[in-house]
Amino acid sequence: MGGIVLAVIGAGSGAAAVASSSGNGTTYIPQLGISVPNDKLVQYEHAIGNYCYPKKCAIPRKILPEPKAPSGPIAPVQARLINNKSEIPVSPGMLTFTNGWFVNNGKTLVAIYAGAAGNNPSDGRLVILRQNELLGTQTLRIVNVPGAGALTIVSAPLGASVETTAQRAAVSFRSSTGARGTFNLGNGKITVNG
C-alpha cells in the first residue's frame, strides 16, 4: 500500500497515559489495559495518541524524543473497537471521527479510523495507519467514499487470538446515508453497496 510517513499512530482515550509505575520495571497503561517494560514505554505512549514528536504535532501534545527501534519484543494488544471519545492522532481537518479499530501483534500495528472527510462531511472517509515496530516505520492511507456521509465500523475481527490475521482481514462499515461496505486490509480494496 502506498502512503506517506506519519509521525504518530494510535488509539486510546484522552486520559492520562500512565497510571502507575511498578517496582518490577514495568508501567501500567490504562488505555491498553496492559503493563509494559519501562524501556518500551516511549513506543507505547506515542501509540496511544496523547504524544507526538517535535515539529510533527497536529495539535499541542506532550513532546517525546524520537524513539529508537525497540530492542526486544513488544507485547501484543488484542483487536478492539474504539469509540469516538478516544483521542486519535489524526487532525479534525482530515477526519470527523466516528469510531475506529485497533490491533497490535507485537511487531506490527494497524488502526483504522472511520468518519467523514474533515473538509467535506458528505464524503465518508477511512484513515488506515500502519506501524512496523521492529523497523520503526509508519504509513497512512486515506480511503474516501464520495457522497456516503460519515462512516461507522460495524464489524471487525476482535480479541486476542486474531492479532496477526486481523491485520489482513475485512472490516465492515455502514454510512450515515444507509450504504454498507467493507475495506479489505489484505488487498486494500473497498466495496460499497447501496
N, C-alpha and C positions, 0 to 999 in steps of 0.2 A: 504494500500500500504506500502510495506517495504521501508526503506530509511535510510539515515544517517542524523544526525542532522547537520544543516548548520547554520553558524553564521549570514549570511545576506541573504536577499531576496529582489528583487526589479525590478523595471522598471522605466526608466526615461532617461533623457538626461544628458550629462556631464556638463551642465550649472550650475551656482551657484544654490545651493539647496533652498536658501531662498531669496526672492526678497525684502520683506518688512514686518516689524512687525507693526501692527496697535496698536492704543491706547486702543482697546477694548479687549485685552488679546488674540488675535489670530495672526497668522503669515501666509502669503500667500506663497504657494509652487508652483512655475510656472510649474514644470513638471507634476503636477497632476491637476493644474487649480483650486485648492480649498484653502480656508483658514482653518487652524486647530487651536484648542486651544493650547496655549503655553505649557501647561502641557502634551500634547500629541505629541509635536514636535519631540522628540527623536525617537519615534516609526516610525513616517513618514519619517524622514530624513534617517534613516538606510534602509528604504524600497525602496528608490529611487536609491540606488546603489553607491552614492559617499562616503558612510560611511561604517565602519565596526568596529568590536570590537578588543581590544588588543589581540595580538598573533594569530589572525584569519584572517588577511588581506592577500589576494592573491597578491595584488599589493598595493603600498603605497597609503593610503587614510586618510582622516581626522579620527582620533580615537575618538570614543564615549564611554562614560561609559556604562557598561552593563545595559540595560533597565529593569525597573520594569514592572510588568504586569500593563496594563492600569487600571485606577481607574474608568473609565466610558466608555460610548460608543464612538466608533471611527466612523467618517464619512465615508460612503461608497464611493468607486471610481468606476465609470461606466466601463464596459467591453470595452477594446480598443486594437487595434493592435499597436505594437511599431516597429519602423524601426531599421535598423542596425546602425544608428547613435547614438542610445541610449546606454548609459553605463549600463552594466549589471554586476551582482555580480558573474559571472562565468568566470573562467580563460580561456584565449585563448588556453591553453593546453588541456582543456576539450572540448571546443566548438568553432568552427569558426562560428560566429554568422551571421545569415541571417535576421531574423526578429522574432517577438515574440507576445505574447498576455498576457493581464493582467486584473484581476478583483479583487475587494475587496468589500465584503458586510458589512464591519464594524466589523465583527467578525472573518472571515477567508479570506485569501488572496490566490490566485492562479496565478502563472505566468508560461508560457511555453516559452522556448527559443528554436528556431529551427536553424539548420545549419548542419555542418559536424563535425565529430569527430576531435578534435584538433590534435590527433596523427595519423589520417588516413583519409584524405579528400575524399576518395572513399566511406566511410561509412556515411550515414545520421545519424543525432542524434537529439533527443528532450531531453531537460532538463526541468523537471517539479518541480517547487518549490511551496511548500505549507506552510502557516503560520497560526497558530491559535493564534490570537492576544489576546484572553482572557486568554489562558494558557501560552502564551509566548513560544510556541514550533514551530519548523520549520523542514521540511524534504525536501530532494532532491531525485529525481528518474531520472535515465538516461535510455532512450529507444533508442537502436540502430537499424538502418535499413541497414544491410550489403549490400554493392555494389550499393546503391541508389544515392550516391553523396549528395551534400548539399540539405537539406530540406527547404522549404519555406511554412509558414502558408498562406493558400489562403482563408479560410473561418472559421469563429468562431462567437459565439454569441457576439453582440455588443450592447452598450447602457446602460442606467440607469435602465431599467426595468428587467434586467436579472442578477443582481448582485449575487443572490444566485443560481438560476437554472443553470447558465452558468458554475458553478464550478463542475457540474456533466455531462456536455454536451459533444458532439463530436466536435473535431477540425479537419478540413481537411487540408491536405498539399499536395504539389507536390515536386518532386525531380528534380535535375538537369539532370537526365537521362530519365525523362519523366514519371516515376512512380507516381501514385497518391495513397493517403491513408487517413485514419482517425485514430485519437487517441481518445479513449473514456475516459474522465476524471472520469466517474462514476465507470466503472469496471476495468480501467487500461489496456484495451486491444487495440492492434494496428492491423489494417488491411492494407495491401498494395496490390494494383492492378497494374500489369504491370511491 
